[in-house]
């Protein structure tokens, strides 16, 4: 009789442990989409050593069905003091094309959408050879209204000036 009680207690403990473990696992996100938002202070079209990362910028993760282009999922995110956002997502999106897109810049002097830097595709399925749940999106950028004074000298280092000296 005592062994039956011990067996019953052990079985109950195993079941409760399994249920507790399942509860923790289901609360964790399936994917974490992470990226950065920057201000292109030189209007160069890429990040430089004078690039400023934007705190409080708003982004949106949009997943559209690849056949119908219907928006299936949209989740908003906001950047921290380093210009980094993290968006937690449940579910796999095998049949969706997902992109992080710029939504809003809090900077009055850096809010112009930069062509080809306003969205970044992310793969949100496990069957693409990526085992980690962290998905890194390419940086997204806004253009500053007026380039910084240091920019002409900086762009000369990259040989990207409009000077006619090269002819």
PASE-357408 format. One record per residue: residue number from 0; x, y, z of N, C-alpha, C in turn. Coordinates in pm, whole numbers, plus 50000, padded with zeros to 5 digits. Layout:
PASE-357408
+-----+-------+-------+-------+-------+-------+-------+-------+-------+-------+
! pos !  n.xx !  n.yy !  n.zz ! ca.xx ! ca.yy ! ca.zz !  c.xx !  c.yy !  c.zz !
+-----+-------+-------+-------+-------+-------+-------+-------+-------+-------+
! NUM !     X !     Y !     Z !     X !     Y !     Z !     X !     Y !     Z !
...
+-----+-------+-------+-------+-------+-------+-------+-------+-------+-------+
This chain:
PASE-357408
+-----+-------+-------+-------+-------+-------+-------+-------+-------+-------+
! pos !  n.xx !  n.yy !  n.zz ! ca.xx ! ca.yy ! ca.zz !  c.xx !  c.yy !  c.zz !
+-----+-------+-------+-------+-------+-------+-------+-------+-------+-------+
!   0 ! 50082 ! 49881 ! 50000 ! 50000 ! 50000 ! 50000 ! 50087 ! 50127 ! 50000 !
!   1 ! 50195 ! 50122 ! 50078 ! 50285 ! 50237 ! 50085 ! 50354 ! 50258 ! 49951 !
!   2 ! 50391 ! 50147 ! 49885 ! 50457 ! 50160 ! 49754 ! 50361 ! 50217 ! 49650 !
!   3 ! 50232 ! 50189 ! 49663 ! 50133 ! 50244 ! 49571 ! 50123 ! 50396 ! 49588 !
!   4 ! 50129 ! 50443 ! 49714 ! 50125 ! 50587 ! 49740 ! 50250 ! 50655 ! 49685 !
!   5 ! 50366 ! 50594 ! 49703 ! 50490 ! 50650 ! 49653 ! 50486 ! 50658 ! 49500 !
!   6 ! 50437 ! 50550 ! 49438 ! 50425 ! 50548 ! 49292 ! 50328 ! 50655 ! 49244 !
!   7 ! 50219 ! 50674 ! 49318 ! 50119 ! 50776 ! 49283 ! 50179 ! 50917 ! 49294 !
!   8 ! 50256 ! 50942 ! 49399 ! 50319 ! 51072 ! 49419 ! 50421 ! 51099 ! 49308 !
!   9 ! 50500 ! 50998 ! 49273 ! 50599 ! 51014 ! 49167 ! 50532 ! 51041 ! 49034 !
!  10 ! 50425 ! 50968 ! 49003 ! 50353 ! 50988 ! 48877 ! 50293 ! 51127 ! 48870 !
!  11 ! 50237 ! 51173 ! 48980 ! 50179 ! 51308 ! 48984 ! 50288 ! 51413 ! 48963 !
!  12 ! 50403 ! 51394 ! 49028 ! 50513 ! 51489 ! 49013 ! 50562 ! 51494 ! 48869 !
!  13 ! 50573 ! 51379 ! 48806 ! 50617 ! 51376 ! 48666 ! 50518 ! 51448 ! 48576 !
!  14 ! 50390 ! 51427 ! 48595 ! 50288 ! 51493 ! 48514 ! 50291 ! 51644 ! 48536 !
!  15 ! 50299 ! 51687 ! 48661 ! 50303 ! 51830 ! 48689 ! 50428 ! 51895 ! 48632 !
!  16 ! 50541 ! 51828 ! 48640 ! 50664 ! 51879 ! 48583 ! 50652 ! 51893 ! 48431 !
!  17 ! 50593 ! 51794 ! 48367 ! 50574 ! 51799 ! 48221 ! 50481 ! 51913 ! 48182 !
!  18 ! 50373 ! 51932 ! 48258 ! 50280 ! 52041 ! 48228 ! 50345 ! 52177 ! 48250 !
!  19 ! 50424 ! 52191 ! 48355 ! 50492 ! 52318 ! 48382 ! 50591 ! 52348 ! 48272 !
!  20 ! 50663 ! 52249 ! 48224 ! 50759 ! 52267 ! 48117 ! 50690 ! 52308 ! 47988 !
!  21 ! 50574 ! 52251 ! 47959 ! 50498 ! 52285 ! 47839 ! 50448 ! 52429 ! 47846 !
!  22 ! 50404 ! 52471 ! 47963 ! 50354 ! 52607 ! 47980 ! 50465 ! 52708 ! 47951 !
!  23 ! 50582 ! 52685 ! 48001 ! 50694 ! 52777 ! 47978 ! 50730 ! 52780 ! 47830 !
!  24 ! 50730 ! 52665 ! 47765 ! 50769 ! 52658 ! 47624 ! 50670 ! 52731 ! 47535 !
!  25 ! 50542 ! 52728 ! 47565 ! 50444 ! 52791 ! 47478 ! 50443 ! 52944 ! 47492 !
!  26 ! 50497 ! 52998 ! 47603 ! 50501 ! 53142 ! 47621 ! 50616 ! 53205 ! 47544 !
!  27 ! 50719 ! 53130 ! 47516 ! 50835 ! 53183 ! 47444 ! 50798 ! 53209 ! 47299 !
!  28 ! 50851 ! 53316 ! 47241 ! 50821 ! 53343 ! 47100 ! 50886 ! 53240 ! 47009 !
!  29 ! 50820 ! 53211 ! 46898 ! 50878 ! 53122 ! 46798 ! 50993 ! 53191 ! 46726 !
!  30 ! 50979 ! 53322 ! 46706 ! 51081 ! 53400 ! 46635 ! 51099 ! 53534 ! 46703 !
!  31 ! 51220 ! 53586 ! 46697 ! 51251 ! 53722 ! 46740 ! 51314 ! 53790 ! 46619 !
!  32 ! 51247 ! 53893 ! 46570 ! 51298 ! 53970 ! 46456 ! 51369 ! 54092 ! 46514 !
!  33 ! 51495 ! 54109 ! 46476 ! 51576 ! 54218 ! 46531 ! 51645 ! 54294 ! 46418 !
!  34 ! 51651 ! 54425 ! 46435 ! 51720 ! 54510 ! 46337 ! 51742 ! 54647 ! 46396 !
!  35 ! 51795 ! 54738 ! 46313 ! 51823 ! 54874 ! 46358 ! 51767 ! 54974 ! 46259 !
!  36 ! 51740 ! 55094 ! 46309 ! 51694 ! 55206 ! 46227 ! 51794 ! 55320 ! 46245 !
!  37 ! 51837 ! 55376 ! 46132 ! 51940 ! 55479 ! 46139 ! 51900 ! 55603 ! 46060 !
!  38 ! 51970 ! 55712 ! 46089 ! 51959 ! 55836 ! 46014 ! 52084 ! 55847 ! 45927 !
!  39 ! 52065 ! 55851 ! 45797 ! 52177 ! 55867 ! 45703 ! 52214 ! 56015 ! 45704 !
!  40 ! 52309 ! 56051 ! 45790 ! 52344 ! 56191 ! 45813 ! 52420 ! 56254 ! 45698 !
!  41 ! 52470 ! 56172 ! 45605 ! 52541 ! 56224 ! 45488 ! 52461 ! 56208 ! 45359 !
!  42 ! 52344 ! 56148 ! 45369 ! 52262 ! 56118 ! 45250 ! 52344 ! 56036 ! 45150 !
!  43 ! 52423 ! 55944 ! 45203 ! 52513 ! 55863 ! 45121 ! 52444 ! 55739 ! 45063 !
!  44 ! 52338 ! 55695 ! 45126 ! 52270 ! 55574 ! 45081 ! 52316 ! 55450 ! 45155 !
!  45 ! 52402 ! 55468 ! 45255 ! 52450 ! 55356 ! 45335 ! 52499 ! 55411 ! 45470 !
!  46 ! 52525 ! 55321 ! 45563 ! 52574 ! 55360 ! 45694 ! 52721 ! 55403 ! 45685 !
!  47 ! 52755 ! 55507 ! 45758 ! 52893 ! 55556 ! 45765 ! 52934 ! 55565 ! 45912 !
!  48 ! 53055 ! 55614 ! 45938 ! 53097 ! 55629 ! 46077 ! 53034 ! 55750 ! 46146 !
!  49 ! 52955 ! 55831 ! 46074 ! 52880 ! 55940 ! 46138 ! 52730 ! 55913 ! 46136 !
!  50 ! 52692 ! 55792 ! 46103 ! 52551 ! 55752 ! 46107 ! 52499 ! 55761 ! 46250 !
!  51 ! 52377 ! 55809 ! 46263 ! 52313 ! 55815 ! 46395 ! 52199 ! 55715 ! 46398 !
!  52 ! 52194 ! 55634 ! 46503 ! 52085 ! 55537 ! 46519 ! 51972 ! 55604 ! 46595 !
!  53 ! 51850 ! 55577 ! 46555 ! 51734 ! 55654 ! 46601 ! 51661 ! 55583 ! 46715 !
!  54 ! 51651 ! 55651 ! 46827 ! 51571 ! 55604 ! 46940 ! 51426 ! 55642 ! 46917 !
!  55 ! 51333 ! 55550 ! 46941 ! 51191 ! 55580 ! 46930 ! 51134 ! 55570 ! 46790 !
!  56 ! 51211 ! 55520 ! 46696 ! 51159 ! 55501 ! 46560 ! 51059 ! 55385 ! 46562 !
!  57 ! 50955 ! 55395 ! 46483 ! 50854 ! 55290 ! 46477 ! 50870 ! 55210 ! 46348 !
!  58 ! 50862 ! 55078 ! 46363 ! 50868 ! 54987 ! 46250 ! 50748 ! 54894 ! 46257 !
!  59 ! 50722 ! 54825 ! 46148 ! 50611 ! 54729 ! 46145 ! 50657 ! 54604 ! 46071 !
!  60 ! 50633 ! 54489 ! 46132 ! 50656 ! 54362 ! 46066 ! 50527 ! 54327 ! 45993 !
!  61 ! 50536 ! 54315 ! 45862 ! 50419 ! 54282 ! 45779 ! 50443 ! 54149 ! 45709 !
!  62 ! 50347 ! 54059 ! 45720 ! 50353 ! 53930 ! 45651 ! 50234 ! 53922 ! 45556 !
!  63 ! 50265 ! 53905 ! 45428 ! 50163 ! 53897 ! 45323 ! 50168 ! 53759 ! 45258 !
!  64 ! 50049 ! 53706 ! 45228 ! 50042 ! 53577 ! 45162 ! 50106 ! 53590 ! 45025 !
!  65 ! 50195 ! 53495 ! 44990 ! 50272 ! 53509 ! 44866 ! 50185 ! 53497 ! 44741 !
!  66 ! 50072 ! 53432 ! 44748 ! 49986 ! 53415 ! 44630 ! 49887 ! 53527 ! 44611 !
!  67 ! 49833 ! 53579 ! 44723 ! 49727 ! 53680 ! 44713 ! 49773 ! 53820 ! 44751 !
!  68 ! 49890 ! 53832 ! 44815 ! 49943 ! 53959 ! 44865 ! 49854 ! 54020 ! 44975 !
!  69 ! 49766 ! 53939 ! 45032 ! 49680 ! 53986 ! 45141 ! 49762 ! 53991 ! 45270 !
!  70 ! 49748 ! 54101 ! 45342 ! 49819 ! 54117 ! 45469 ! 49764 ! 54018 ! 45570 !
!  71 ! 49849 ! 53925 ! 45614 ! 49808 ! 53821 ! 45708 ! 49840 ! 53859 ! 45852 !
!  72 ! 49948 ! 53935 ! 45874 ! 49993 ! 53967 ! 46007 ! 50067 ! 54099 ! 46005 !
!  73 ! 50044 ! 54184 ! 46104 ! 50118 ! 54310 ! 46120 ! 50144 ! 54331 ! 46268 !
!  74 ! 50270 ! 54349 ! 46303 ! 50309 ! 54371 ! 46442 ! 50401 ! 54493 ! 46446 !
!  75 ! 50372 ! 54588 ! 46535 ! 50451 ! 54709 ! 46547 ! 50565 ! 54690 ! 46646 !
!  76 ! 50672 ! 54765 ! 46623 ! 50787 ! 54765 ! 46712 ! 50844 ! 54905 ! 46723 !
!  77 ! 50923 ! 54929 ! 46827 ! 50985 ! 55059 ! 46853 ! 51132 ! 55036 ! 46888 !
!  78 ! 51217 ! 55125 ! 46840 ! 51359 ! 55111 ! 46868 ! 51395 ! 55163 ! 47008 !
!  79 ! 51500 ! 55104 ! 47063 ! 51551 ! 55147 ! 47194 ! 51656 ! 55257 ! 47174 !
!  80 ! 51731 ! 55288 ! 47279 ! 51830 ! 55397 ! 47273 ! 51944 ! 55368 ! 47176 !
!  81 ! 51963 ! 55243 ! 47135 ! 52068 ! 55210 ! 47038 ! 52012 ! 55201 ! 46895 !
!  82 ! 51885 ! 55233 ! 46878 ! 51822 ! 55224 ! 46747 ! 51783 ! 55082 ! 46710 !
!  83 ! 51784 ! 54991 ! 46807 ! 51754 ! 54850 ! 46783 ! 51610 ! 54819 ! 46822 !
!  84 ! 51541 ! 54744 ! 46737 ! 51407 ! 54695 ! 46769 ! 51412 ! 54544 ! 46778 !
!  85 ! 51321 ! 54490 ! 46857 ! 51301 ! 54345 ! 46866 ! 51151 ! 54321 ! 46865 !
!  86 ! 51109 ! 54235 ! 46773 ! 50968 ! 54201 ! 46761 ! 50953 ! 54051 ! 46785 !
!  87 ! 50875 ! 54015 ! 46887 ! 50848 ! 53874 ! 46916 ! 50730 ! 53828 ! 46833 !
!  88 ! 50740 ! 53706 ! 46782 ! 50637 ! 53655 ! 46693 ! 50612 ! 53508 ! 46721 !
!  89 ! 50486 ! 53472 ! 46730 ! 50447 ! 53331 ! 46739 ! 50409 ! 53286 ! 46599 !
!  90 ! 50420 ! 53160 ! 46576 ! 50379 ! 53097 ! 46450 ! 50484 ! 53107 ! 46341 !
!  91 ! 50480 ! 53009 ! 46255 ! 50563 ! 53007 ! 46136 ! 50484 ! 53068 ! 46021 !
!  92 ! 50553 ! 53127 ! 45929 ! 50488 ! 53193 ! 45816 ! 50544 ! 53137 ! 45686 !
!  93 ! 50522 ! 53008 ! 45664 ! 50575 ! 52938 ! 45547 ! 50520 ! 52997 ! 45418 !
!  94 ! 50393 ! 53033 ! 45417 ! 50329 ! 53081 ! 45295 ! 50323 ! 53233 ! 45286 !
!  95 ! 50401 ! 53300 ! 45367 ! 50398 ! 53446 ! 45369 ! 50534 ! 53504 ! 45329 !
!  96 ! 50528 ! 53624 ! 45273 ! 50647 ! 53705 ! 45251 ! 50643 ! 53811 ! 45360 !
!  97 ! 50741 ! 53807 ! 45449 ! 50743 ! 53898 ! 45563 ! 50855 ! 54001 ! 45547 !
!  98 ! 50822 ! 54125 ! 45582 ! 50918 ! 54235 ! 45575 ! 50900 ! 54325 ! 45695 !
!  99 ! 51011 ! 54381 ! 45742 ! 51003 ! 54489 ! 45840 ! 51007 ! 54618 ! 45759 !
! 100 ! 50911 ! 54708 ! 45786 ! 50904 ! 54833 ! 45711 ! 50908 ! 54952 ! 45807 !
! 101 ! 50963 ! 55062 ! 45760 ! 50965 ! 55185 ! 45838 ! 50823 ! 55237 ! 45855 !
! 102 ! 50792 ! 55285 ! 45975 ! 50659 ! 55341 ! 46000 ! 50665 ! 55489 ! 46039 !
! 103 ! 50766 ! 55528 ! 46123 ! 50771 ! 55667 ! 46169 ! 50908 ! 55698 ! 46229 !
! 104 ! 50960 ! 55816 ! 46195 ! 51082 ! 55866 ! 46258 ! 51046 ! 55978 ! 46354 !
! 105 ! 51099 ! 55974 ! 46476 ! 51070 ! 56082 ! 46571 ! 51155 ! 56207 ! 46547 !
! 106 ! 51250 ! 56199 ! 46453 ! 51339 ! 56312 ! 46428 ! 51283 ! 56402 ! 46318 !
! 107 ! 51264 ! 56529 ! 46351 ! 51209 ! 56624 ! 46254 ! 51305 ! 56648 ! 46138 !
! 108 ! 51436 ! 56638 ! 46164 ! 51534 ! 56665 ! 46059 ! 51582 ! 56537 ! 45990 !
! 109 ! 51520 ! 56424 ! 46020 ! 51560 ! 56298 ! 45958 ! 51438 ! 56207 ! 45948 !
! 110 ! 51352 ! 56239 ! 45851 ! 51229 ! 56160 ! 45838 ! 51198 ! 56122 ! 45693 !
! 111 ! 51285 ! 56163 ! 45600 ! 51263 ! 56128 ! 45459 ! 51297 ! 55980 ! 45438 !
! 112 ! 51203 ! 55910 ! 45377 ! 51223 ! 55767 ! 45351 ! 51334 ! 55750 ! 45248 !
! 113 ! 51427 ! 55663 ! 45279 ! 51538 ! 55635 ! 45189 ! 51502 ! 55519 ! 45096 !
! 114 ! 51503 ! 55544 ! 44967 ! 51468 ! 55443 ! 44869 ! 51556 ! 55318 ! 44888 !
! 115 ! 51495 ! 55203 ! 44887 ! 51559 ! 55072 ! 44904 ! 51609 ! 55046 ! 45045 !
! 116 ! 51592 ! 55139 ! 45137 ! 51629 ! 55119 ! 45278 ! 51508 ! 55131 ! 45369 !
! 117 ! 51389 ! 55124 ! 45310 ! 51266 ! 55141 ! 45388 ! 51203 ! 55008 ! 45428 !
! 118 ! 51260 ! 54896 ! 45382 ! 51206 ! 54764 ! 45417 ! 51315 ! 54659 ! 45410 !
! 119 ! 51296 ! 54556 ! 45491 ! 51393 ! 54446 ! 45497 ! 51318 ! 54314 ! 45509 !
! 120 ! 51339 ! 54223 ! 45414 ! 51271 ! 54094 ! 45421 ! 51330 ! 54005 ! 45531 !
! 121 ! 51245 ! 53924 ! 45592 ! 51289 ! 53826 ! 45693 ! 51218 ! 53693 ! 45666 !
! 122 ! 51291 ! 53584 ! 45685 ! 51236 ! 53450 ! 45667 ! 51186 ! 53400 ! 45802 !
! 123 ! 51056 ! 53369 ! 45808 ! 50996 ! 53326 ! 45934 ! 50939 ! 53186 ! 45922 !
! 124 ! 51026 ! 53094 ! 45890 ! 50993 ! 52953 ! 45884 ! 51118 ! 52873 ! 45920 !
! 125 ! 51099 ! 52753 ! 45966 ! 51213 ! 52670 ! 46007 ! 51272 ! 52590 ! 45892 !
! 126 ! 51202 ! 52578 ! 45780 ! 51249 ! 52489 ! 45674 ! 51336 ! 52560 ! 45570 !
! 127 ! 51418 ! 52656 ! 45616 ! 51510 ! 52726 ! 45525 ! 51655 ! 52710 ! 45568 !
! 128 ! 51679 ! 52619 ! 45661 ! 51815 ! 52593 ! 45705 ! 51864 ! 52679 ! 45819 !
! 129 ! 51778 ! 52762 ! 45876 ! 51816 ! 52845 ! 45990 ! 51758 ! 52780 ! 46115 !
! 130 ! 51843 ! 52738 ! 46207 ! 51794 ! 52668 ! 46325 ! 51762 ! 52762 ! 46441 !
! 131 ! 51821 ! 52878 ! 46444 ! 51801 ! 52974 ! 46552 ! 51667 ! 53045 ! 46535 !
! 132 ! 51606 ! 53089 ! 46645 ! 51481 ! 53163 ! 46633 ! 51503 ! 53314 ! 46617 !
! 133 ! 51626 ! 53361 ! 46626 ! 51658 ! 53502 ! 46604 ! 51673 ! 53527 ! 46454 !
! 134 ! 51596 ! 53623 ! 46403 ! 51605 ! 53661 ! 46262 ! 51653 ! 53805 ! 46256 !
! 135 ! 51768 ! 53826 ! 46192 ! 51825 ! 53960 ! 46182 ! 51783 ! 54024 ! 46050 !
! 136 ! 51722 ! 54140 ! 46061 ! 51680 ! 54216 ! 45942 ! 51788 ! 54318 ! 45909 !
! 137 ! 51802 ! 54349 ! 45781 ! 51896 ! 54453 ! 45739 ! 51856 ! 54587 ! 45801 !
! 138 ! 51953 ! 54677 ! 45822 ! 51922 ! 54809 ! 45878 ! 51829 ! 54888 ! 45786 !
! 139 ! 51743 ! 54967 ! 45848 ! 51648 ! 55053 ! 45776 ! 51691 ! 55198 ! 45798 !
! 140 ! 51681 ! 55282 ! 45692 ! 51734 ! 55416 ! 45706 ! 51644 ! 55527 ! 45656 !
! 141 ! 51651 ! 55637 ! 45728 ! 51591 ! 55764 ! 45687 ! 51703 ! 55856 ! 45642 !
! 142 ! 51669 ! 55954 ! 45558 ! 51766 ! 56053 ! 45512 ! 51754 ! 56181 ! 45594 !
! 143 ! 51866 ! 56235 ! 45635 ! 51870 ! 56364 ! 45704 ! 51840 ! 56474 ! 45603 !
! 144 ! 51771 ! 56578 ! 45646 ! 51734 ! 56689 ! 45558 ! 51857 ! 56756 ! 45496 !
! 145 ! 51955 ! 56787 ! 45579 ! 52077 ! 56854 ! 45535 ! 52196 ! 56771 ! 45586 !
! 146 ! 52287 ! 56734 ! 45497 ! 52402 ! 56653 ! 45541 ! 52488 ! 56728 ! 45644 !
! 147 ! 52554 ! 56653 ! 45728 ! 52646 ! 56712 ! 45825 ! 52764 ! 56777 ! 45754 !
! 148 ! 52825 ! 56880 ! 45812 ! 52939 ! 56948 ! 45748 ! 53058 ! 56855 ! 45721 !
! 149 ! 53074 ! 56750 ! 45797 ! 53186 ! 56658 ! 45781 ! 53168 ! 56564 ! 45661 !
! 150 ! 53051 ! 56558 ! 45607 ! 53020 ! 56457 ! 45504 ! 53100 ! 56469 ! 45374 !
! 151 ! 53123 ! 56587 ! 45319 ! 53204 ! 56591 ! 45195 ! 53341 ! 56526 ! 45211 !
! 152 ! 53409 ! 56554 ! 45323 ! 53540 ! 56493 ! 45346 ! 53527 ! 56342 ! 45367 !
! 153 ! 53423 ! 56302 ! 45436 ! 53401 ! 56160 ! 45461 ! 53375 ! 56085 ! 45330 !
! 154 ! 53293 ! 56143 ! 45244 ! 53259 ! 56076 ! 45118 ! 53378 ! 56074 ! 45022 !
! 155 ! 53471 ! 56168 ! 45037 ! 53593 ! 56164 ! 44956 ! 53673 ! 56038 ! 44986 !
! 156 ! 53671 ! 55995 ! 45112 ! 53740 ! 55871 ! 45149 ! 53683 ! 55752 ! 45073 !
! 157 ! 53555 ! 55758 ! 45043 ! 53489 ! 55649 ! 44969 ! 53489 ! 55676 ! 44819 !
! 158 ! 53550 ! 55788 ! 44778 ! 53553 ! 55828 ! 44637 ! 53410 ! 55845 ! 44584 !
! 159 ! 53325 ! 55912 ! 44664 ! 53185 ! 55928 ! 44628 ! 53143 ! 56075 ! 44625 !
! 160 ! 53225 ! 56160 ! 44573 ! 53190 ! 56301 ! 44565 ! 53153 ! 56339 ! 44424 !
! 161 ! 53093 ! 56454 ! 44409 ! 53053 ! 56502 ! 44277 ! 53161 ! 56587 ! 44211 !
! 162 ! 53282 ! 56584 ! 44266 ! 53391 ! 56664 ! 44210 ! 53423 ! 56623 ! 44067 !
! 163 ! 53465 ! 56721 ! 43987 ! 53503 ! 56694 ! 43848 ! 53654 ! 56670 ! 43837 !
! 164 ! 53723 ! 56654 ! 43950 ! 53868 ! 56637 ! 43951 ! 53911 ! 56505 ! 43886 !
! 165 ! 53823 ! 56410 ! 43879 ! 53859 ! 56276 ! 43828 ! 53865 ! 56270 ! 43676 !
! 166 ! 53831 ! 56375 ! 43607 ! 53825 ! 56368 ! 43460 ! 53956 ! 56398 ! 43396 !
+-----+-------+-------+-------+-------+-------+-------+-------+-------+-------+
